[in-house]
Amino acid sequence: MRVSFVKFVFFSALILFFFQSCSSNKDILYLNIPPGSSENTISWTDLYIQPNDILSVKITADNAELAAPYNLSIQQNITGQANALLMQGYLVSNEGTINMPVVGVVKVSGLTINQVELFIQKILIDKGLLKNPVVICRLVNAKFTVLGEVKVPGTFTFYENNLTLLQALGLAGDLTINGVRKKITIIRTENGKQSYATIDLTKNDWFKSPYYFVKPNDVIVVDPNTAKVKSSGIIGNPGNLISIVSVLLSSIILIKNL
């Protein structure tokens, strides 16, 4: 009778432990889209220039020699493509302006990349500075940060005008098995204001969310699941759990023998 009781307690604790660790496929799989679901139309968005952004602006024209004075001089001995782009770029001031050779101060804050190109091109034409100028502008210091349950947490640089949340997580090596896919927190800072949102990656209703595309300075946080949190404590650690069960069984046996 005593042996049966001890076995019952032991197997009950073991079953409870395994059930506690189980997760359904819906908690792990991305985009649980039912069969026959309609397609989602994604609205592409543009990046807007903000203070402290670094812009690369290249101006060309029919006569390359005439366009040369409007570009920053090329500095030698710069190692790495990223460093070269940063050194050849214009830092947007707190007032939202850049200071270009010959052209002078240009207000760029609040404009998209394409709008900046057209604006500078218009200045060159209206002032009669260049004939048929072509302006190519790029944001070269766009970064985002991924923290939490991903394989490679850290800060990443991107040059795309449109980078999706899934692509950003892919750059971080994807979520670990312990990452909560139903709660991805995105912290965003725009125009001195901070906002945040929570995305459920197991659904597809966030495709039309303004957080579908990553923006410069976004912080993406992936929370650990319950099993991961408990494993960092005393009760959730499998070794500690076995020790606790052993102590309980020993106590029960002693009590029964009294």
N, C-alpha and C positions, 0 to 999 in steps of 0.2 A: 504493500500500500504506500509505504514511504517512498520507494523507488519510483512508482508510477507518478506520485505527486511531484517529485523532483523533476522527472522527465517532462511533465506537463508544463511546469514553470519555465524550464529551459527552452523548450520548443516554442512556447508562446512568446518569449522574449526574442527568440531568433526570427520568428515570422514577423513580429512587430518591427524589428530592425529592417528587414528586407522591404516590407511594405512602405516604410518611411522613406526609403531610398529610391523608390520607383517613380518614374515620370512617364507620362503618356506621350505618344508621338506628336500630338498637337502642341505640346509644350516645347518641343525640340525643332520640329520642321519649320522652315520659312514658308511664308505665303501659302497657307492652307486654302487654296482656291478650289471651290467645288467644280466638278466637271460641267462643261457647258456655260461657264460664266462668261459674260461679255468682256471685251477689251476695255482697258482704261486709257483715256486720252490724257497724256502728260503735257502740261503747259511749261514750256522751257522758260527759264528766268535768266535775267542778266545780273551780273555783279555791278554794284554801285560803288564808286570810288569814295573812300573815307579818309580822314586824316590819318597819317602814319603809313598809308599804303605807299608802295614804291612802284612807279610806273616806268616802263621802258617805252620810249617814244623814238621812233625812227622815221625820218623824213627823206623822201627821195623825189626827184623831179627829172624832167627831160635832160637837163644838164646836171650831172652828178656833182660837178665842182661847185655850182651855184648852191646846191642843197647842203653841202658839207658844213658851212658855218652854223646851220640850224640844228646840228646834232652834237651831242657830247663827244669830246675827243676820246679816242680809244686808249685806255691805260694798259701799259704792259705789265708783265709779271703777276698777273692775277690767276691764281690756281683755282680750277673748278668752274664748271659752267654756271652753277648757281651763284657763286661769288662774283663772277664776271657780270652777270645780269644785274645783281644788286648794285654794284659799283657804277654801272652804266645807266642806272635809273634815276628818276626824280622822286625825292621824298615829298609826299603831300604834307604841307604844313598844317598846323592846328586851325588855320583860317581856311583850309581846303584849297590851297593854291600850289602851283609849281612855278618855278622860275626858269624859263627856257632861253637859250642863247638867241639874241637878236629879237625874238618874239616878245620876250619879257614875261611878266606875271600872267598866268592863265588860271582862271577859276575852274577846277575840275571836280570838286567834291559834290556828290549827289548825282553825278552823271554816270552813264554806263560807258564801257570801253568804246563802243561804237560811236556814242555821242561825243566823246572826247576827240576821237579821230576826225569826225566831221567838223567839230568846233575849231580845232587847230587848223584844219584845211581851209576853212572859211576865212580865218584870220590872215593866213598867208595870201589868199587870193584877193581879199578885200583891200589889203594894204599894198598889193602889187609887189609882194616880195618874191614870189615864185610863180612860174607858169606850170599849170597841170601838176600840182604837188600831190604826192601820195603819202598819207600818214598811217603808220602801223603802230598801234599801242597795245601793250600787254601789262597785266598785273603780275609782278614777279615775286612778291613776298606773301602770296596767299597761303595761309597755313590753317590746319585744324589739329585738334588734340583728341586722342582716344584713350580713355582710362578704364580700368576695371578688368573684367573677365574676357580679355582678348589675348591672343598669342603674343602679339608684339605691341604693347601699349607705348605711346609716345606722341610726339608732334611731327606732323608730316606736311610737306610742301606740295602744292599742286598748281598746275598751270592751265588746266581746263577752265572754260567759262561755265560749264555745267558739270559738276561732280555729284553723283547721287550718294545717298547714305549707305547703300549696299557697297558701292565702290570704295567708299572711305573705310568701311569695316574690313573690306578685302585687303586694303593696303596695310591694315593692322593685323593681318593674318587670320581674320575671321574670329568669331566668338569661340571660346572654349566650351566644352560640354557642360560646364557649370554656369555659363552665362544665362541670364534671364532674358529670353527673346521677346517676352511680352512687355518688357519695361526698359526701353532704351531712352535715356534722358539726353536731350540736346539743349545745351545752354548757348544762347546767341547774344552777341553784343553788336548793336547797330546804332550809329549816331548817338553814342553815349548812353544808350538805354539797353538794359539787359532783359531778356525774356527766355523762357524755357518751355519745352514740350516733352511729352512722353509718347513714344512710338511703340506699337505692337507689331513686331516683325512677322508674327505668325498669321497676320491678316494682310489684306491689300487695300484697305480703306485709307491708308496714309499716302497713297500715290498722289493724291491731289492736295496733300498738306504742303504748306510753305516750307516745311522742314524736309521735304523729299530731297531737295538739293542742298548740299553742304555749302556754307558760305565762309569766307575768311574769318578766322578767329573762333569758329564754332568749337565747343567742347562736347564730346560724345562720351557718355558714362554708361557702362554696362554693369549692372548689379549682379552679384553672385546669387545663385539659387539657395534654397533652404539647406540642402545637403552640404553645400560648400561652407555656409555660415556655421552650421552645427559641427562640421568636421574640424573647425578651428577652435572649438571649445572642448570641454571635458566630456560631456555626454555624447556628442556626435562622433568623436574619434572612435573608430572600430576597436582599437586596442584597449582604450579606456572602458568602452562599453562591455567588452568581454570580461575585463577585470571586475567591473561592478556586478555583472551577472554572477561571476564566480563567488564573489563575496556574499551576495544574496543567497546563493544556493548553499554555501557553507553555513551561513547563519540559520537557514531553514533546517538543515540537517542537525545542527547543534540543538536547536529548539525542540525538534522532534525527539531527540535522544534524552532530553532532560526529564 
